[in-house]
Amino acid sequence: MDANSFWATPGGWTLITVAQIMAVVLPLLVALAFFMLADRKIWAGVQMRKGPNVVGPFGLLQSFADLIKFVLKEIVIPDGADKFVFLLAPVLTFVLALVGWAVIPFAPGWVVSDINVGVLYLFAISSLGVYGIIMGGWASNSKYPFLGSLRSAAQMVSYEVSIGFVIVTVILLAGTMNLQAIVEQQAGGFWNWNVFGGGLHNLPMALVMIPMAVIFFISSLAETNRPPFDLPEAESELVAGYQVEYSSSPFLLFMIGELVNIVLMCALISVMFFGGWQAPIDLPFVHDWPPTVQSFYGLMWFVLKVCFFFFLFGIVKAIVPRYRYDQLMRLGWKVFLPTSMAAVAILAAWRVFGPAGA
Amino acid sequence: MALAIAFYLLAAVTVGAGFGVVSSRNPVHSVLFLILSFFSAAGLFVTMGAEFLAMLLVVVYVGAVAVLFLFVVMMLDVDFAALRQGFARYMPVGGLVAGVLAVEMIVIATAAATGGVHKADSPQLHPELPNIETIGHVLYTDYVYFFQAAGLVLLVAMIGAIVLTLRHKPGVRRQSIVDQVARTPKSGMRVVQIKPGQGIEQ
């Protein structure tokens, strides 16, 4: 781009960035409506029900009907609630869920913000997600929401530790924190994906990285409060946890925020372990296509991978019973934390003393 | 220009939030202001090109430390009336401390700005590397012993906290996950043939 053009001035840069953000957020929110429907359909399928099938063909418009219903209902704010914090909490959840997408590479060159600390940025944003829940639970000024938010705080802080160590293993393999660079390193075929050690010379490390991918998947279930770790909203014990007092649009914001976080985690798993937008087998004729077509080809693989992991999230919700609280803590601190720390040590040793060592 | 706007905005929010921390009546609001102030301080780091430190500030202070702050403050039942009673009595001491701090900061700032202070010579080891790698090089080569010693101090603190709070209560039935998983129908179940009208003998 010409350095003197309008697009290089602060005003032009702002316009371009806003357009890019819209290009990510709007399709994401529309896709979300169908992700939500898919979630319910998977859940229904496992239980041999039909799921939503009335609004639109196959129930495709169900989420939009729900949206209209949520928005048109009355917002009820409890009498003893801290009004400002009560309304801030769902907005915070929603915004934090969306800002994480700024660094996700969708296709070759398609990323809103290509920063050097992309992985850390995502980690930081996901660790902020807990505030929406804590603030909502506290501001409701009621027992069950408060209990739910306390559980959530302890749960998310615990699982962030192991998520952090798993991320370190990926950074050790890739040698960079830039997500676009991490994806580019996994080019060439599925054997170069980080889950298999990132290249044939690292193949023994697949023994470490496959368990790491599994740990990351399970920890992201806990981080997003998905079943079987949905203790903050356990309906049998806490009614609906931190969401009890919420209604109408604020509740909708909580729900969308939670779902966006889930899809973000699916995207992160596919970027860090499963090659992001790289095709599983590198077809030579693809390189002859025009760059734009190649980008859409990459986007297709990325979306397919995200859908696959979302399907896993949905299946887990349908078939795994909820954990008890002490079991959740035991799994996080006594199983995942030592395993991931050992993996970091093994990988660091491999990087230094292994065949590709420094 | 954009950088100046960003700096003044972030700095104003940081200072304003810091004022909110000490002036709110509700301790939970104080912690929320503290979080806002941490977050905008992280933004200030980004404007100075230290994006790694900014992210660490958010991950460690906002994502972990402040969550625990909030956790504790929410659980406490603080009596605000009692807290406010001593305000007039502690005012002179508090004012003195604040005044000393302000004078110290002004003296340091003027000394540094006018070149009176010998600035720590910062070795530009690898000017071409991003700051993550530079920090890594400096921490693990020049200052590796201090770095390890700091880690050791934290480890001791952690062990100390665990030793202080760990209680072994006798007579508590604990769950053994290994035993539960290893259970088979043979070891967990007994099939008894019951004759009608007789019941089971234990």
Interface residues (C-beta under 8 A of the other chain):
Chain A: P10 D82 V85 I115 N116 V117 L120 Y121 F123 A124 S127 L128 V130 Y131 I134 M135 W138 F146 L150 A153 A154 M156 V157 E160 G164 M177 D326 Q327 R330
Chain B: M1 A2 N26 V28 H29 L32 I35 E51 F52 M55 L56 V58 V59 V62 G63 A64 V67 L68 L70 F71 M74 M75 P130 I132 Q175 I177
